[in-house]
């Protein structure tokens, strides 16, 4: 399993750690690499030591893009339990490498990751509930090599057929043309500068 993420609240290292603990306790065949760093790195390192997971879960720190691509290609599963995404670039990368993506059904992820080629789970009311749900899904995959192979092949086909550069450019051009047409037919009033400033200030505060 590869967990390629900036270790921060959005990527839920607490959910990741708890999921790994549950899998380890049930005896799942577990070999995990954390590829990334961030404000929660120290917390995750301490959690793994406390629960004696360091022989199963290794933290590599931040890795350059080329190396991350190699790690992705070598992994069976890419695990990313985000709180929110638009569509994670990691999702495209995993599927294009034939790596099974397991993550959150948030944002536009389901537009790319169909049930035939990935595993997306809905957000739960608590981190503990999310970890339990992810542990069940990952356990099933880890014990079924045939299922992993089927999902991986399907994911790679989907990216190759539906998300080529030409397809993406055509989609963006079409969206821009629709936006221009809508703007001409039904123009919306400009947002007052004061409201724009307030929205930007709130966004920065939320990110902090």
Secondary structure, DSSP 8 states (H G I E B T S, - for coil): -EEE--SSGGGTHHHHHHHHHHHHHTT----EEEE---TTHHHHHHHHHHTT-TTTEEEEE---HHHHHHHHHH-SEEEE--S--SS-HHHHHHHHTT-EEEEE--TTHHHH--TTTEEEE---SSHHHHHHHHHHHHHHHHT-HHHHHHHHHHHHHHHHHH--HHHHHHHHHHHHHHHHHHHHHS------HHHHHHHHHHHHHHH-
